[in-house]
Amino acid sequence: MTVWDDLVGQERVSERLAGAARDADALVTAAAAGAPPPEASRMTHAWLFTGPPGAGVTQTARAFAAALQCVSPDRALGGAPGCGFCDGCHTALIGTHADVNTVVAMGAEILYKHMKETVRKSFTSPANGRWQVILVEEAERLNEKSGNAVLKAVEEPAPRTVWLLCAPSIEDVLPTIRSRCRHLNLSTPSVDAVADMLVRREGVEPDVAAAVARATQGDVDRARRLATDPAARARRAAVLKLPLRVEDIGSALKAAQELVDVAAEDAKQLAEETDAKETEELREALGAVQGGRLPRGTAGVFKDLEADQKRRKTRTQRNTLDVALSDLTSFYRDVLALQLGSRVAIANGDAEDVLERMARGSSPESTLRRIEAIAACGKALDRNVAPLLAVEAMTMALRAG
């Protein structure tokens, strides 16, 4: 199993990256032997990966990082980098490789304080790997200061440093940064490709795989969660019942409260899993004895960590709400398809009775207004409107039609 096997429906991109990884391997081998570099190379120092949600943008970048760090002995026999089994590939894929540094947004933005150490490290040689790889998830969240720091690093990189930036679209990245990157755009995988992956890789029953692949419309991550996580399926089923629960003002407001509460509970669960571990690791790094007092002068460090954890919790809650909004949008698109006489585009086949009931009870014009209300809720959340206010406004609009 190579590092490219998990990239669903991205054969064209995988082929280009595999070629670049081979050329990168040749560059390192030539440098180690004191030979001149190859005259032509498909490798470059900065890459920009874009694509719709669920296409596997970050997974593709991480697979490329693994191929760059591949230390399989088969390479010397003509094998391609990216075996998927060696220590370099394995640690890069699971996120523990010392020379693969990942930057993620703790909140709405990637702050300079989270980038400055990574930028500094990008100018150093690899510690034990073949390349120093910097992977920036959600590069569209770089603010002005952190973006300028990345720009400086991308303009004049170290010889063995590679930047991998991920974003929804090329327009979401600063022009000065994207002009210095090689751009690869991923496409939405087909429903059949996602279903096939779930059957082969996750052992999901074919009928279940087909249903969740169709429901998520090619979103690989969400399809995998729905297929393997009963709680995710239960949350989606509850969201799809929401359109039937907004018949009066009281029920609309109650539905909004329940939706926000579910998102808050998701954020709380993540916090319980990660916050305590992060705090304890920081205590150990600062030399605090277990259960004892913190060393003098370290209180500010813990305050910064708590602030980051709070931002991440807020972000997680809004991510959960985004998934719910996506499910609702898919529901009303199916309603609209039925109203316009099309059954081909139905994504939520498991809710067909409810869809037909909604289609008969409303007009295409009211369905479009409801879809617009869901989009408005998403924009309000992006502007940091209080989640409950944004969702209440949406459920009231869904009620009005």
N, C-alpha and C positions, 0 to 999 in steps of 0.2 A: 504494500500500500504506500504510494508516494504521497508527498505533501499536497499534490494537486487533486487527490481523489475526493476530498471533501468540498470542492468547489463545484456546485451544482449548476449546470447549464452555462459554464464559462469557458468552454473549450478554446475559443479564440484567444482570450486573455491568458489562459494557462499556457498556451503554446508560446506566446510572446515572452512571458515571464521565464519559462523554462529555458528559452534561448538566451535571455539576458543572464540567467544564473550560470549557464555554461560559460559564457564570455567572462563573467565575473570570476569564475573559478580559474579560467585561463590567465586572467590578470594577476591574481594572487600567486599562482604557480610560477609565472614568469618572474614576478618580483622576488620570490623566494630563491629562484635560481640565478638571480642577477642578470636575467635576459631582458631585452627590450620588450615593452608591451606589444600585444598584437596591433596591427595597423587599423583594423576595423573592429568595433565592439558595439554590441547592443546594450551594454551596461552604461548607466549614468548615475550621478550622485543624488538625484532627487526625483521622486515619483509621486504623482497625484492620482489616487484611486477614487473614482466617483461612481455613483449608482443609486438606484431607488432603495428604500428600506427593504431589508430582507434579501437583497441580492448577494450579500456576503462580501461587502467591501472590506471590512476589517479582517475577515478570515482570509481573503485573498492576499492582503498585505502581509499578514502573519505567515502565510504559506511561503511567500517570496522570501521573507526574512529567514525562515527555516532553510530554504534552499541555499541561501547565501552562506549560512553557517554549517552546511552539511559537511561532515567529516567521514563519510562512508569510504572505505577502502576501494569500493567498486569504481569510484571516480577515476582512479589510476588505470583501470582496465577499460575505460571508455564509457562507464556508467554515468548517467546524468545526475547532477546535484539535486537533492531533495528526495532522498530515499524514504524518509519518514520514520526510520528505525534507529538511526545512529543517535549518539548523545546530543550532537549539535541540533539535529532536526527536532528531537523529542523535547528538549528544554526550551527551544524557541517557540514551539507550538503551544506548550503549556504555560509559557510566560516566566520561566525561571532562568533563562540564559543570561549570563552576566553582561553580554554585549548586545542584547536586544532590550532597549529601554522604551517603555510604553508610557505615553502621556495621555491622561483622560481628564475630562472636565468634571470637577467635583460639584460644580453648580451650573449656572447658566453660561459661564465663561471659563476659558482656560486662562488663569491669572499668570502674571509675570513671575510671581514667586514660585509657581509650580513649573515654570519653564527654565528659569535661569540656570539651575544646576544641570539640567539636561543639555542646555545649549553649551555650557562650559565643557561638559563631558564629550560633546560631539567633536570638539577640537583635539581630542586625545586619540591615541592609537587603541585598537582593541586590546582588551585585557588578556583573553585567551582564545577568542574566536577569530574568524577570518575577516570579519567586517564589524565595524561599529554601526549598529542599526538603530535609528530613532524612529519609532512608530507613533504618530500623532493621530489618535482617534478623534473624530469630530473636529477637524481642523477649522471648520466654519465658526467654531466658538472661540478662536483666538481673538483676544481684544487688541486694541491698537498697540499697547506696549509689548505684550507677549508676541504679537505678530511681527513687530519690528525686530525682536530678538531672533525669531526664526528666520526672517529674511536675511539678516546679517550672516547667520550660519549657513544658509543655503547658497548665498552669493560666493562665499569663500570657504568651502568645506575642506576638512582634512582629507588626505588622499584615500583613506580606507573607511570613510564615513558615508552612510547612505541614509537619506531621509525618505520616509514613507508617510505621506499625508493622506488622510481619508476624509471625504466630505460627500454630501448628497449630490452636488453638482459643481461644475467648474466655476460657475458664477458665485458660489458661496465662499470662495477663497480669494484673498486679496490679489489683484492683478499682478502686483510686483512679485508675489510668491509663485503664483501659478505659471508665470512666464518663464520661470527657471526650473520647472518640473516637466518630466515626461508624463503625459496624461493618458490614463487608461480608463475607459468608461465601461462599467459592467451593465449587463441587461438583466431584466427580470426573468428568472428561470421559468420555464413552462410548467404548467400544473403536472403534466405527466412526468417531467424530470424530477420534480420534488417528491411526488408519490413514489417513484422508483427508488429514490434515495432512502426514503423512510422504510421501505420494505427491505432493502439490501443492508443498510447500515444500522437501523434501529430495531429490526425484527417486527415491525408493525404489520398487522393484518392488511392485506391489499385494499379491502373495502374501506377500512378506517383511514388508511394512508390517502386514498383518493379523495375522501370526504374532507379531511383537514387541509390537503393541498389545494383543493378547490375553494375552501372557505377562506384561506389566507392569500389566495391569488398569487402564488409564487414566492411568498415571503418564507424563506427557508427556516429562519430562527423560530418564527411564530408557529410554523407547521410542526416543527420538532417538539416545541413545548406543548402544543395541543395534543399531539399524538402520544406523548410520554408522561404528561403531568395531569392527573385527574383534577387538581385544583384549578388549573388554567382552563380546562374544559368547563368546569362549573361556573367560573367567573364569566366566561363568554356566553354560556347559556343564560345567565342572569341578565347580562347586558342586552341580549336579543329579546328578552321579555319586557324590557323597559318601555318600548313604544306602546305596549298595551296597558301600561300602568300610569299614564299621564292624562287620564280622562277628566280629572278635576284638579283644581289648584292644590289642594292638600296632598293628593297622591303624587303630583308632579314634584312638589317640594320634598316629599319623603323619598322619592326615587333619587333625587339629586343628592340628598344627604347620605343615602346608602352607598351610592357610587363613590362619593368622596371618602366615606369611611373605609371601603374596601381598599382604595388606593393608599390611604394612610396606614392601614394594617400591613400592606405589602412593604411599605417603606420601613415600618417598625421591625418587621421580621428581618429585613436585610441589615438594618442597624444592629440588631441583636447578634447577628452572625459575624459582622465585621468590626464593629466599633470596639468591642471589648478586646478582640485580638490585636487591633492596631494600637490601642492604648497600652496594653501589656508589653507589646514589642517595643514601643517607645520608652516605657519605663526601664526595660532591660538595657536598651541602647544608651540611656542616660545614666546607667549605673544604680538605679534605685533598687533597694532590697525588696523582695516580695513582701507586700503588706506593710512595708516601712515608709518613711517619709521620703519625699522627692529631694534630690540634691538642690542646693540653693541656686537660685537664678534660672530655674527651668520652668517656672510657672507659665511664662509667656508662650513657651513651646506647646504646652498642653492646651492653652487657650486657642492657639492657632489650629491645633488638631480638632478641637471641639467645634470650632467654627466651620472647618472643612466638612466635618461629619454632618453638621446641621444642613449645610448646603447640599450635600449628597442625598440626605434624607428627603429634602424638598424636591430635588430632581427626580428621585425614584418615584415619589408620589405622582409627579406630573407625567413621568413616562408611563405609569400604569393607566393614568387617565387618557393619555394619547392612544394607547392600545384600545381602550373602550370606545373612544371616539372613532377610531378606524373601523371597529366592528359595527358601530351604529351607521356609519357612512355606507359600509358594504350592505347593510340591511336595507337602507332606503334606496340604494341603487338597484337592488333586486326588486323592490316594490315598483320603482319607476320602470324597470324593464318589463314587468308584468303589465303595467298600465299601458305601455306602448306596444304590447303584443309580442314581446320577444321573450323566449324562455332559454335561449342559448347561453346568455350571460349570467344565469343564476348561480351565485356563489354559495348561498346558504341553503342548500337543498334540505338540510335537516330541520329547517324552520319553514318549510313551504306552506303549510296550512296557515301560519300566522301571516306570511307574506301575502298570500291570496286574500286573506281577510282585510289586511291593510290596503291592498290595491283596490278592492271593491269599495271600501269605505272612504276613499279620498280621491282627489284629482292629481294629475301629473304636476300641475302648478303648485299645489300644496306640498307635494313630495320634494320638489326642487327647493321650496322655501325651507323645509326641514333640513335638507342637506346643507344649505347655506348657514342655517343656525348652528349646525355642528361645526362647520368650518370657522364660524365666528367665535365659538367657544375655544377652539384650539388657538386662535390668534390672541384671545384674551389671556389664556394661560401663558403664552409666550411673552406677553407684556407684564407678567407677574401680577395679574389680577388674582385676588383671593380665590382658590379653587371652588369653594362652595358658591360664591357669588356667580362665577362664570358658569358653573354647571346648572345652577338654578335658573339662570337666564336661558340656558339652552332647553331645559326640560319644559319651561313655560312656553317657549317658542314651538317646541314639538307638539305641545298640547293645542296651541292656537292653529297650527298648520298654515 
